[in-house]
Amino acid sequence: MAMQIVASMFWRRIDLPGHDACRLERHGNGWQLDGAAVFRNEDGRPVRLDYRVHCDNAWHAQWGRVRGWVGSAAIDFAIARGANGEWSLNDHVVPGLAHCTDLDLGFTPATNLVQLRRLNLKAGESAEAPAAWLDLGDDSLAPLVQRYERRADTDYWYQAPRFDYAAMLVVTPDGFVSHYPDLWTAES
C-alpha cells in the first residue's frame, strides 16, 4: 500500500508546556494522521504520546492507536469502529457511541482535521460532529458533542459544551487547526 505525505503541522501548547507534531498521509484509498505529543498535564506530570488515526476515503474514522506514558503510567490504547458503528477500546465494546462518526483524541488538535475534512462545510454552513472522545483522565471513550460553523475560508466557530468551550478556530488550507484559542497554536 503506497503512502504519500500530504501535509504536516507543528504546534506549541498555550495553556501548559508542550508541543505536538503531526502529519497527514494518504494511505491507498484512505487517510491517516501520524503524530506525537509531549507536554506537561494539568497534574504537572510529563506526558509523551504517539498517536495514529486511520480513516476511510470519506474521512470516517476506522481505528486509532495511542501509545506512550503519562508520568509513570504506560499508555497503550487500541480504538476501533466496527462496521455496525460500535466503538471498542482495547477490544472491549463501549456502549452509547454508535452515533459518533469521529474519533477525537483530546490531547491533540490533530483530530479536528478529520472532522473538518469529513464535514466539508461551505461558508455559512454548520453541523454537529459527535465524536468518540478519548479521556486520558479515566482511560475511557466517551461521547463528545461538537459543533462547527464555517464563518470564512479559514475560520470555524467551534463549540464543545462538555468543556464549556467555544472559540474561533483558524485552519490551514490543508485542514489542520493552526490556532486553537487558549490551547494550541502552530509554530512555523
N, C-alpha and C positions, 0 to 999 in steps of 0.2 A: 504494500500500500504506500503510495507516494505521499510525502509530507512536504508542504510548502509553507514557509513563514509569511504571513500576511501583514502583520503589524506587531509592534511591541510598545510597552509602556513602563515607565519607572516612576513610582510615587514616593512622596515623603508624607508620613503621618503627621497631622497637625496637633491633635489633642494629646498625644503621647509620643515618646521617641520611637521611631520605626521607619522602615522602608518596605516596599513591595516591588517586585519586578515580574512582568508577565509578558507572554507573547501569545498571539492568536495564530493558530496554524490551520491550514486546510489539510484534512486527512481523507483522501479518497473522496467519498461523497458525504463527508461530514466535516465538523469543525471541532477544534479543541483549544482550550485555554491551558497553558502550562506556566506555572509561576511559583514564586517563593516569597514568603513574607517573614520579616524579622522585626519584632517590636517588643516593647515592654507593655504588659497588660495592665488593667486597672488595679490589680493587686500588687503591681511592682515586679512581677516575675518576668524573666526573659522568655520569649516565645520564638520558635523557629518552625515554620510550617511550609512544606512543599505541597502544592495542590495541582490537580488536573481535573478539568471538566470536559466531557465529551458530549457533543450534540449531533443530531442528525442534520441533514441538509437544510431543513426548515427551522433550525435553531431550537428544537425541542430537546431538553436535557435528557440524556440517556444514562449517564453514570458520572460519578465523581470519586476522587481519591484524595485524602488528606493525610499526610504523614509528617511526623516531626515530634516536637515536645513543647510543653508548657511547664516552665520551671523544671522540676524533677520528674514530671509525669510524661510518659510516652503517649503519643497520639498516633492512631492508625485507624482511619475510617474509610470503609468502602461503602459508597452510596450508589444505589441503582434504582431506576424506574422501570417497572415491568411493563409488558405490552398492555396489561389491563389498567395501567395508570398508578398501580400501587408502588409506594416507595419503600425501600428497605435500607437499613443501616446495619452494616456487618452481618448480612444475611438474615436479619430479623425484620419482618414486615412492621412498618409503623402505620397504624390506622389513622384515618382522618386527613390524609394528604392527597387522595386521588384527584381532587380538584386542582392541585398545584401542577403547573406545567414546567416551572423553572426551578433550578437549584440555586440557592443563594448561600454563598459561604460568607458569613457575617464579618469575618476578619479581613476581607479584601474588597476593594472596589471593582475588581476584575469582572465579577459575575453580572454586574449591571449591563455589561456589553451584550451578553446573551439575550437578556430581556429586551433591550432596546432594538437589537437586530431582529428578533422574532416579531415584536410589535410593529416595527416599520411604520411608525406614525408620521403623518404629514403635519405641517404646522397647523395648530388649532385643534388637532385631534388628541383624545386622551383615552386611556384604557387601564383597567385593573390588570395586575400581573401577580397573581397569587404564587408564592414560591414555597418550596420545602427549604426551610432555613436551618442551617447547621448551627446549633447553640453550643459553643465550646464550654460555657459555664456549667452545663449539666450533661454534656456528651449526648445530645439528643437532636432529632429532627422535629421541627415544629412548623405549623403553618404561619406564613408571614404575608399579611395583606399589604400590597404596594399599589401605588397609582402613579402613572406617568402622564404628563401633559406636555406635548411639544409646543413650545412658545416661539421658537425660531430655529434656524438651521442647527445651531449648536446648543440651544438652551431647552432644558426639560424641567418642569416643575415636578418635583418628586415628593411623595408622601408615604410615610410608614407609621401609621397610627400606634402600633405596638410600642414604638420607641418615642412617641410624641415628637417625631422628626418630620420637618417639611423644609425644603430648600430648593434653590435653583441649581441644578447640576449643569455643568458645562462639559460638552462632549466633543471629542476629536472627530474628524471625518470618518475614521475607522470604527468609531463606536465606543472607544474607551472613555470613561469619565476622566476628564483632566482636572476638574475642580469639584470637590465634594465638600461643601462648606462645613467647617469645624472638624472635619475628619481627615481628608486626604487632599493632596494637590500634586499635580505632575511636576517632575523635575526634568529639565532639558539636559 
